[in-house]
């Protein structure tokens, strides 16, 4: 699913999402969801253009629940999470300068896990900042 629209002359909104149900077809886990495959992935962006060469964007991402074992054990599942990023982009001649805050609200979440001795998880990045400079010639 993908959509984009203008909400006035300076504001643009876009959205994309994927909804899936990936299950085992046979064997002892038949009918259970595959591990580490969220059923819902969704992204949306609100982009505001201050001037022709300056814009800001608020980007939001939702990742649905992920089971880490073939049995789909609720106690071991990675809960759904929602992340928000904020960026400011300046375009000057052939250069783009971008300031970005990732995980704006400092959400603590796991990105991946596996069942081994009770469950192991990879944590996601906490709030962090980036500055990018791109020059085209």
C-alpha positions as CSV (number, residue, x, y, z in Angstrom):
1,X,0.0,0.0,0.0
2,X,1.4,3.4,-1.0
3,X,-0.1,6.9,-1.1
4,X,1.1,10.4,-1.4
5,X,-0.8,13.7,-1.3
6,X,-0.3,17.4,-1.0
7,X,-2.0,19.1,1.9
8,X,-1.7,22.6,0.5
9,X,1.2,24.2,-1.4
10,X,3.9,23.6,1.2
11,X,2.9,20.4,3.0
12,X,3.2,16.9,1.6
13,X,2.2,13.6,3.2
14,X,3.2,10.1,2.2
15,X,2.4,6.7,3.6
16,X,3.4,3.2,2.8
17,X,2.6,-0.1,4.5
18,X,2.9,-3.8,4.1
19,X,0.5,-6.3,5.7
20,X,1.4,-10.0,5.5
21,X,0.9,-13.3,7.3
22,X,3.9,-15.6,6.7
23,X,3.2,-19.1,8.2
24,X,4.8,-22.5,8.2
25,X,3.1,-24.8,5.7
26,X,3.8,-28.1,7.4
27,X,5.8,-29.7,10.2
28,X,5.5,-29.2,14.0
29,X,5.1,-25.5,13.6
30,X,2.4,-25.7,10.9
31,X,0.2,-22.6,10.9
32,X,2.5,-20.6,13.2
33,X,4.0,-17.3,12.0
34,X,7.6,-17.3,10.8
35,X,10.0,-15.9,13.4
36,X,11.3,-12.3,13.1
37,X,8.8,-11.4,10.3
38,X,6.4,-8.7,11.5
39,X,2.9,-8.8,10.0
40,X,2.7,-5.0,9.7
41,X,5.3,-2.5,8.5
42,X,4.2,1.1,8.0
43,X,5.9,4.4,7.3
44,X,4.6,7.9,7.0
45,X,6.2,11.2,6.3
46,X,5.0,14.8,6.7
47,X,7.2,17.1,4.7
48,X,7.0,20.9,5.0
49,X,8.8,23.2,2.5
50,X,9.8,26.5,4.2
51,X,11.3,27.8,1.0
52,X,12.5,26.3,-2.3
53,X,15.8,25.2,-0.7
54,X,14.7,24.5,2.9
55,X,12.4,21.7,4.1
56,X,11.8,19.7,7.2
57,X,10.3,16.2,7.5
58,X,8.7,14.2,10.3
59,X,9.1,10.5,9.6
60,X,7.2,7.8,11.5
61,X,7.7,4.1,11.4
62,X,5.6,1.3,12.9
63,X,6.8,-2.3,13.2
64,X,4.3,-5.0,14.3
65,X,4.9,-7.7,16.8
66,X,7.6,-10.3,16.0
67,X,7.8,-13.8,17.4
68,X,11.3,-15.0,17.9
69,X,10.6,-18.8,18.0
70,X,8.7,-21.2,15.8
71,X,6.1,-21.8,18.6
72,X,5.1,-18.1,18.6
73,X,5.6,-17.8,22.4
74,X,4.0,-14.5,23.5
75,X,6.5,-14.1,26.5
76,X,9.4,-14.1,24.1
77,X,7.9,-11.9,21.4
78,X,9.3,-8.5,20.4
79,X,6.5,-6.1,21.0
80,X,5.3,-3.7,18.3
81,X,7.1,-0.4,18.3
82,X,6.7,3.1,16.8
83,X,9.7,5.4,16.0
84,X,9.8,9.0,15.0
85,X,12.6,10.8,13.2
86,X,12.9,14.5,12.4
87,X,15.1,16.1,9.7
88,X,15.9,19.5,8.3
89,X,17.4,19.8,4.8
90,X,19.2,22.9,3.4
91,X,20.0,23.0,-0.3
92,X,22.7,25.5,-1.3
93,X,23.7,25.4,-5.0
94,X,25.2,21.9,-5.5
95,X,25.3,21.0,-1.8
96,X,22.7,19.5,0.5
97,X,23.2,19.8,4.3
98,X,20.9,17.6,6.4
99,X,20.4,17.6,10.2
100,X,18.6,14.6,11.5
101,X,17.4,13.3,14.9
102,X,16.7,9.6,14.8
103,X,14.4,8.0,17.4
104,X,13.3,11.5,18.5
105,X,11.4,10.2,21.6
106,X,14.2,7.8,22.7
107,X,12.0,4.7,22.5
108,X,13.7,1.5,23.8
109,X,13.0,-1.4,21.5
110,X,14.5,-4.6,20.0
111,X,15.0,-5.1,16.3
112,X,15.7,-8.9,16.3
113,X,15.7,-11.8,18.6
114,X,16.2,-15.6,18.8
115,X,15.2,-18.3,21.2
116,X,18.4,-19.6,22.9
117,X,18.5,-20.1,26.6
118,X,15.3,-18.0,27.2
119,X,15.6,-15.4,24.4
120,X,18.2,-13.1,23.2
121,X,17.5,-9.7,21.6
122,X,19.4,-7.0,19.6
123,X,18.5,-3.6,20.9
124,X,17.6,-0.8,18.6
125,X,19.5,2.5,18.6
126,X,18.4,5.1,21.1
127,X,18.1,8.8,20.2
128,X,21.0,9.8,17.9
129,X,21.9,12.7,15.6
130,X,23.4,12.8,12.2
131,X,24.7,15.6,10.0
132,X,25.1,14.8,6.3
133,X,26.7,16.9,3.6
134,X,26.2,15.9,0.0
135,X,27.9,17.7,-2.8
136,X,27.0,17.1,-6.5
137,X,29.3,18.2,-9.4
